Amino acid sequence: MGAVMPQATPTGSARIGLLQVCAAGVLWGTGGVVVTLLHERDGLSAMTVSAWRMLLGAAALVAFAVAARRLRAVGETMRAHPVLAVLVGCGTAVYQGLYFVSVLLVGVSVATVVSLGLAPILAAVWEHLTARTRPSLREVVVLAAALCGLVLISATASEGSSAPGDDPTLGLVLAVAAGATYAATTVLGHTLAQRVDTVALTTCATAAGAVVLAPFLGVAVATGGPVLTGSGSSLALLIYLGVATMGLSYALLYAGLRTTSGSAATVATLVEPLSAALVAALVLGERLAWPALVGGALILAAVVGLHRREERPAPA
């Protein structure tokens, strides 16, 4: 029998969980730059790239499950929780689609603030309603700081961007729907992460999301748009997008959700726009203005203030 590893303390488990969720947000933040590069170099649409992202992420996760001998756990997860696993995957795919379309209609700043800002509010309201509790002063301050930081970063990122599309009202509605979908998916993911293996959950959910987005590749073919690139560097970016910003990042998210509540996770993932701003400054040469720096500091301060409210250790 192997040595028994000591169980992490509740505080240590919560801190590790938040770090895992933050790491997922950092990876997601690099995705926007990759999508921009693929669009500029190869003309790939956002939905085409999203479909490849989910498909490649699912393929990488299945390969890992086979290599790690976790394929049986994947099958057990689908048999035990088929509805929840599919809902989490479909929610992930739908959120991406709603967000990308809202960006085209209402602009990056509004879409980001509404969708990412609404998610932690809805998640927190749901958790307090189901538990019949009231938010503490710490929770209110943490959420307010995170949302202020999000607004500052998003407003800075929108400077110099193109004007919104012809139907900003529809774009706003889609952004609200994206935020609600993101919050619901995170809460469902938190519920399922307590019951099943992390790799199995990530594999099942990503595969379900890939099925939802795969038809967009057919749409690209039917409309004569580019579906794939022959450039080696662009293929490498696509693989990175699928493996790192889909497979690995969602594995980190679901692992973190084992010890982190859904509402706290939606706040912690607000490091995504901060990560995106930093990567854009380094890779695309975009200027990082002082409001973005202040916003980043507020988001980081909010994340630091989260771990004290997380209540339970990782399940044995």
Secondary structure, DSSP 8 states (H G I E B T S, - for coil): ---------HHHHHHHHHHHHHHHHHHHHHHHHHHHHHHHHH---HHHHHHHHHHHHHHHHHHHHHHTT-HHHHHHHHHHSHHHHHHHHHHHHHHHHHHHHHHHHH-HHHHHHHHHHHHHHHHHHHHHHHHT----HHHHHHHHHHHHHHHHHHHHHHTT-----S-HHHHHHHHHHHHHHHHHHHHHHHHHHTTS-HHHHHHHHHHHHHHHHTHHHHHHHHTT-------HHHHHHHHHHHIIIIIIHHHHHHHHTTTS-HHHHHHHTTHHHHHHHHHHHHHS-----HHHHHHHHHHHHHHHTTGGG-------
